[in-house]
Amino acid sequence: MRLEELPKIYRPETLSLMDHALEQAWRELKRRGTIVDANAARERLTTTIVALASVGETDSAKLKRFALKASDTMPRQ
């Protein structure tokens, strides 16, 4: 799922911070070098960020941190 595919229920500034959190989390995962399935990893990050934003979280640092925490449960190399 790509963030721009979400229904128009989020304000542009919220989508922007969600996108920022996703890109920062993705860079961190790539830096770690532990990604086994890139599509699944990115999907997990996106799903976590969208879920948190849907309940009102708008701090991109928190979105990133929780998305990375959720990705910690994915299989490793």
C-alpha beads as a LAMMPS data file, in Angstrom:
LAMMPS data file: protein, C-alpha beads

77 atoms
76 bonds

1 atom types
1 bond types

-500.0 500.0 xlo xhi
-500.0 500.0 ylo yhi
-500.0 500.0 zlo zhi

Masses

1 110.0

Atoms # bond

1 1 1 0.000 0.000 0.000
2 1 1 1.268 3.438 -0.855
3 1 1 0.265 6.381 1.269
4 1 1 -1.113 8.272 -1.715
5 1 1 -3.553 5.398 -2.247
6 1 1 -5.271 6.098 1.068
7 1 1 -8.735 7.541 0.948
8 1 1 -8.798 11.301 1.307
9 1 1 -9.584 11.110 5.027
10 1 1 -6.244 12.561 6.081
11 1 1 -5.281 16.193 5.769
12 1 1 -2.372 16.935 3.433
13 1 1 -0.126 17.856 6.368
14 1 1 -0.940 14.552 8.088
15 1 1 -0.166 12.610 4.923
16 1 1 3.092 14.521 4.640
17 1 1 4.224 13.613 8.157
18 1 1 3.128 10.015 7.643
19 1 1 5.180 9.895 4.458
20 1 1 8.147 11.433 6.266
21 1 1 7.901 8.841 9.060
22 1 1 7.659 6.022 6.510
23 1 1 10.692 7.185 4.554
24 1 1 12.757 7.679 7.716
25 1 1 11.782 4.236 9.037
26 1 1 12.543 2.642 5.658
27 1 1 16.000 4.258 5.554
28 1 1 16.681 2.974 9.068
29 1 1 15.662 -0.570 8.149
30 1 1 17.862 -0.482 5.058
31 1 1 20.757 0.875 7.129
32 1 1 20.386 -2.035 9.551
33 1 1 20.694 -4.479 6.654
34 1 1 18.215 -6.930 8.148
35 1 1 15.455 -6.834 5.519
36 1 1 14.515 -10.274 4.222
37 1 1 11.418 -9.348 2.199
38 1 1 11.422 -5.680 1.178
39 1 1 7.763 -5.625 0.155
40 1 1 6.601 -7.198 3.400
41 1 1 8.835 -4.910 5.458
42 1 1 7.587 -1.760 3.763
43 1 1 3.994 -2.973 4.069
44 1 1 4.481 -3.563 7.810
45 1 1 5.891 -0.051 8.251
46 1 1 3.040 1.496 6.264
47 1 1 0.329 -0.462 8.049
48 1 1 1.696 0.498 11.457
49 1 1 1.963 4.176 10.562
50 1 1 -1.544 4.284 9.086
51 1 1 -3.003 2.496 12.123
52 1 1 -1.397 4.951 14.517
53 1 1 -2.386 7.983 12.449
54 1 1 -5.962 6.712 12.279
55 1 1 -6.198 6.973 16.066
56 1 1 -4.751 10.469 16.080
57 1 1 -0.979 10.092 16.399
58 1 1 0.678 12.871 14.409
59 1 1 4.220 12.926 15.786
60 1 1 6.405 11.624 12.934
61 1 1 9.187 10.564 15.330
62 1 1 6.720 8.410 17.284
63 1 1 5.248 7.002 14.077
64 1 1 8.736 6.035 12.929
65 1 1 9.709 4.535 16.294
66 1 1 6.566 2.407 16.579
67 1 1 6.780 1.302 12.935
68 1 1 10.358 0.148 13.492
69 1 1 9.309 -1.621 16.680
70 1 1 6.584 -3.460 14.727
71 1 1 9.116 -4.436 12.089
72 1 1 11.285 -6.030 14.789
73 1 1 8.845 -8.945 14.805
74 1 1 9.523 -9.745 11.136
75 1 1 11.829 -12.654 10.138
76 1 1 15.515 -11.731 9.831
77 1 1 18.263 -12.831 7.478

Bonds

1 1 1 2
2 1 2 3
3 1 3 4
4 1 4 5
5 1 5 6
6 1 6 7
7 1 7 8
8 1 8 9
9 1 9 10
10 1 10 11
11 1 11 12
12 1 12 13
13 1 13 14
14 1 14 15
15 1 15 16
16 1 16 17
17 1 17 18
18 1 18 19
19 1 19 20
20 1 20 21
21 1 21 22
22 1 22 23
23 1 23 24
24 1 24 25
25 1 25 26
26 1 26 27
27 1 27 28
28 1 28 29
29 1 29 30
30 1 30 31
31 1 31 32
32 1 32 33
33 1 33 34
34 1 34 35
35 1 35 36
36 1 36 37
37 1 37 38
38 1 38 39
39 1 39 40
40 1 40 41
41 1 41 42
42 1 42 43
43 1 43 44
44 1 44 45
45 1 45 46
46 1 46 47
47 1 47 48
48 1 48 49
49 1 49 50
50 1 50 51
51 1 51 52
52 1 52 53
53 1 53 54
54 1 54 55
55 1 55 56
56 1 56 57
57 1 57 58
58 1 58 59
59 1 59 60
60 1 60 61
61 1 61 62
62 1 62 63
63 1 63 64
64 1 64 65
65 1 65 66
66 1 66 67
67 1 67 68
68 1 68 69
69 1 69 70
70 1 70 71
71 1 71 72
72 1 72 73
73 1 73 74
74 1 74 75
75 1 75 76
76 1 76 77
